[in-house]
Amino acid sequence: MDKFQKAWELENAVKLVDPQRDALYAYDDTEQKFINNEAPWKKDPHHFKNVRISAVALLKMVMHARSGGSIEVMGLMQGKISGDTFIVTDAFRLPVEGTETRVNASEQANEYIVQFLTSSRENGRAENAIGWYHSHPGYGCWLSGIDVDTQLTQQMYSDPFLAVVIDPDRTISAGKVEIGAFRTFPKDYQPIAISGGDGYQTIPLSKVEDFGAHASRYYSLEISHFKSTLDTHLLELLWNKYWVSTLSQSPLSTNREYGSKQMLDLGEKIRQAEKNVKAGSRGGSHRFNGQDTQLDKVIRDSNKIAGEEVTGLLASEFKAKLFNGVGASVAREEHNSKA
């Protein structure tokens, strides 16, 4: 099991910080108050560029997201600020009733947040709430219009604040945590267009309009992960629970509905791309400024789906070879020992 935990850490680039000082967990209240008073993010909307998430917080968020199934779930993150970086040391779930398309904090959730943070401080955990996370089951990591408004409100009244999105379905299919971190721009701010890269994501057709309509209202931050000697035991306890859940599930069967939706969505994208290619061929070139055409993106989508299906098939075959006949082998050994 240790090998699989190390493989998960390697896949998600979890790095060990200073084993002597565990510096990222050290919280200086005076330093944080000074940073909040200076508030450099108010002068530069692009001030924050990085997020460092502890392995414990990451595992908690992924387990919570997976527990919601097709329903969106929500929680808060605790941590601190260091320069242009959010450091997330812990996360906790909120008692929120979500739907398949949205999740919002209720009055009950707000009361729970106050009680939880008060209890944390009484027990020596002085870290502030520095962000919220929620799940997007099966449709990628980005901010919807509702998410943008929620994050904008938090940045107005609780800044510095961060938004994190996790896709549990794609996490199961890919075997690597599908996660994104975002900050919104002020209402009167016009972001400068940055060239390079097309911001490609596999977005279901039903979400494309919402995705495109608000994509210019926020930006993404670079995410990295860490662990330390302080959280090793807790990480092991969490991993035992995560490992059992992962081991008992097959990506193909657990994500059957997600896989079917992916294929249906891909089929519709192929039909639309075919129409556009035919229309473009009649009117001339269908390429524009060297950017990928719609058909090119469909090919990338199909390759991604095929890769995830192959990964799921290999996982199923591995588990079958590893565990099939285990019960019979144990019974034979017991019988031989009695004989």
N, C-alpha and C positions, 0 to 999 in steps of 0.2 A: 504493500500500500504506500510505503514511503516513496517508492519509485514513481508511482502515479502522481503523488503530490508534487514531487520535484518536476515531473513532466508538465504538470499544470502551471507551476511557477515559471518554468522555462518558456512555455507557450505564450504566457501573458507578461513576460519580461519582468518578473518580480525580482527586485534586487535587494540584497542585504545591506543595510546602512551600518554606520559605525557601531560595531558590537560592544565597544567600551562605553560610549557615552549615550548611544541611542538618541542622538540629537534631535531627530524629527519629532520625538514624543515629548521633548522638553517644552513646557509652556510657560512663558514669561508674561504675566498679566500687564506689567508696566510697559513692556515692549509693544504688546498688542494695542494698548490704549494709545501709545504714541503714534503707531501706524494709523489707527483709526482717526486720530486728530489731524494727522497730515493729509490723509485721504488722497493720495496721488491719482487714484482711478477717476476722481471727479474732473481732473484736468485732462486726462488722456483716456478716452473710451476703450483704447486698445492696451491699457496698462497691463492687465493680466494676460499672460501668455501660456502658463503651464499649470498642470494639476498633478500632484503626487498623491496617490491613494494607497493606503496600507492594504496589505493582503487580507487582513481581517475584515476591514470595511468592504473591500471588493467582494469577498466571499459572502458576507452578510447580505449585500445588495443583490447579488446573483441568486442566492437561495430564496430571498423574498420575491424577486421577480418571477422565478420559476414556479413558486407556490401559487401565484395568481392565475396561471394558465393563460386563457385568452382575455382575462380581465386585467386592466391596468391597475398597478399598485403604486404606492407612494411612500416615501420616507424622508428623513432628514440626515444630514451629515454634520459631524463635529470635527473641529480642527482649528487651524490658525493660518495666518498670512506670513509669508516670508518673501519680501521683494515683490517680484511679479508672479509669484506662485501661490496657489492654494494647496495647503497640506491637509489632506483628509485622514484623520487618525481613527475615526469610528463612524458607524452609521446605525440608525435605529428606525424600525418601521412605524408607520402611523396607522391608527385605526380608521381607515378611509374606505368607503364603499365606492369603487370605481365601475366603469363600464368598459366595453371593448374599444371605445374611441376616446375616452377622456377620464380624468381623475382630478378632483379638487378637494382641498382641505375644508372640513366642516368646522363648526364651532367646537364640537367635541374634540376634534383633532388639535385645534389651537390650544384648548385647555390641557390636553395631554402633553403638548410640546412644552408648555410652561412648567408643568409638574415634573416632567422628565429632566429638563435642564436644571431646575431648582434642586432636585434630588441628586443630580450628578455633581453639582457644586458642593452640596453638603457632604458628599463622599469623596471630595478631593479632586474631582474632574472639572477643571476650570475652563475647558475648551468651549468656545462659542459654537452656535449653529452657523455654519458658513455656507450652507447650500441645501438643496433638495434634490431628490432623485425620483424618477418614476420609470415605468416600463412601457415599451412599445412592442407588444407581442406580434412579431412577424412582419413589421413594416419599417424597420431600420431606426437609426439614431439621428434624430433631428427634432426641431421644435415646431409644433403646430401653432396656429394662431392663438389658441387658448393658452398654450405653454408660454408663448412669447409674452402675452399680457400678464400671466402669472409671474414670470421671471422679472419683467419690467417693474411690476409693483413691488416685488421683494427688493430689487436694487434701489428703488426710490426710498424705502423705509427701513431696510435691514442690511444695506450694503456694508461691507463686501459680501456678496452672495453669488452662488454658483448653481447652475442647472446641469444635472447629469441624467442621461437617458440610457437605459439598458434594454436590449432586445433579447428576451429569454429564448425565443424560438430559434433565432439564428445562432445563439450561443450553443444550444444543444446540437444543432446541425453541423456547425463548423468546428466544435470542440474548443473554441477560443472565445473569450468574453467579448461580445459585441457591445461596445460602450462609446459614448460621446459626451463631451463636456462643453458647455456653451455659456456665453454672456450676451446680453442684449445691448443694443445701442440706445442712447437717449432719443426721445421722440424727435427732437429738432436736429439730430445729427445725420449728415449724409456721408456714408462710408465711401472711401476711395476704392474704386475697382482695382483688384490685384490680379495681374496676369499670371499665367502659369497654372496648369492643372484645370480640369473641368469640373471639379467637385462631384465626380461621379458617385452615385449611390443607386442601389437597386430599390426603387420605390414602386410599390403597387400603383396601378393606374388610378385606383379609387382615392389615392392619397396625393397624387402628383400635383393637383391644383393647389391644395393646402400647402404642400411643400414649397412650391415655386412662389406662391403669393407672399410668403413671409421670410424667405431665405436671406433677403438683404437686411433684415432687422436684427440679426445676431451674427456672431462669429464663433468659431470653435477654438478650443484650447488643446494644446498638446498634453497627452496623458501618459504618465509613467506610474509604476507600482513599486512598493518597497515593503520589506518586513524587517523586524529587528529581534533581538534576543528577548525583549520584553513581552512580545506577543506570541512567542513560539508555542507555548503550551495551549493558549486559547486557539491559535490557528490549527493545531492538531485536533482539538476537540471539534471545531467546526468542520474540519476536513473529514473526520470520521462520519459525520452526518451527511455531508455533501457526497462523499464517496459511496455510501450505501445507496443514496438516491440515484446517483449516476450509474452505478453498477446494476441496479435493478431495472433500469429502463433501457430501451433500444431507441436510438435516434430516429429510426425509420418508423417504428410503431408509435412512439410518443409524439412525434411531429408529423403524423400522417396527414392531419387536416392542414397543417401549414404547408406541407409538400404539395398537396392537391391544389391549394390556393395559388401556390407559386406557379404550377404548371398551367392552370387556367389563365392566370395573369400573363404568363409568357406567351400563350397562344394568342391572346388579344393583342399584345404588343407586336407580335409577328405580323398579324393581319394589318395593323395600322402602319407598320413599317413598310410592308409590301405596297400598300396604297400610296404612301409618300414617295417611295422609290420610283414607282411607275409615273406618278405625277411629275417628279423631278426629271426623269429621263425624257419626258415629252417637252418640258420647258427648258432643258439644258442641264447644267451640272447641279447635283444635289448636295455638294459639299460647300461649306461656308467657313472661310478663314481657317481651314485646316482642322476644325473641331470635329469630333466624332459625329457621324450621322446617327440617326435613330436606329438604323439596322446594325451598326457597329455595337451600339449599346445593348441591343437585343442579344447579339452573339455573346457579349460579356455576361449578360444575365444567365443565358443558357449554360455557359461554361461553369458559372458559379453554382447553379442548381445541380448540374451533373457532378461537380466535385463534392458537394455536400452529400448527395445520394451515395456516392462511392465510399465516402468516409463512414456513413452510417452502415453500409453493407459490410465494410471491413470490421467495424466494431461488433456487429452482430455475429459475424463468422468467428471472430476472436473469442467472444464470450461463449459461443457454442462449443468450440474446441476445448476451451478452458474448463467449462463447468458441466457439460453434458456427460453423464455417466459417473459424476462425482458421488452421488448417493449410492449407486451400485458398488462402486469401489470401496466405500466406507463399510457397507454391509458385508462385503466379501472379507475385508480385513477383520471385522468383528467375528465373523463366523470362523475364520482360520485361527484366531486367537483363542476362541472357546474350544476348538477342536484340539 
